[in-house]
Amino acid sequence: MNLKQALAMANEKVKKNIDSVLSNEVFEAVKEEESAAIDSVVYGAYVPKKYRRRGMGAGMADDSNIVIKGGTASDGKLTVVNITEPNPGGCLDNARVTTDKNLPKLIEFGNGYDGNFYDFPKGGSFTKPRPFTRTTVENLKNNKAHIIAMKNGLKKRGLNIK
């Protein structure tokens, strides 16, 4: 085996380890950060009067609704999305709930963005943007949890990381 082949093999091994760490340790750090941002930015914005929040039980902050787009990281890229569906029930007065909408986009960007509108007849603080994704990114930039997770994951896989 020549030097070029050895470097190619080593590079391929590192790439696989990076994708594995992104899909596991880094994803867990991002998911935890997003759930906390949702708790603060989305749930902390107001107390609903017309419906029951699902929270950690099938709601926006439930980590089973925070997933990797495509199922796994690939080529050194990790894309995390929130797939929470609108609440199919839970209205306290049997009023119509927000249905057939992209709920995370509606919450992130507010009423009317990209053709998504709340079904409730009156506006209110809930119709304004509650940017949980932007908050997640800002928090990660500040606390570096994703970088720490990457370093720890690569070390765990036997790579020498400074």
Beta strands, then each sheet from edge to edge (+ up, - down):
strand 1: 66-68
strand 2: 80-82
sheet 1: 1+ 2-
end
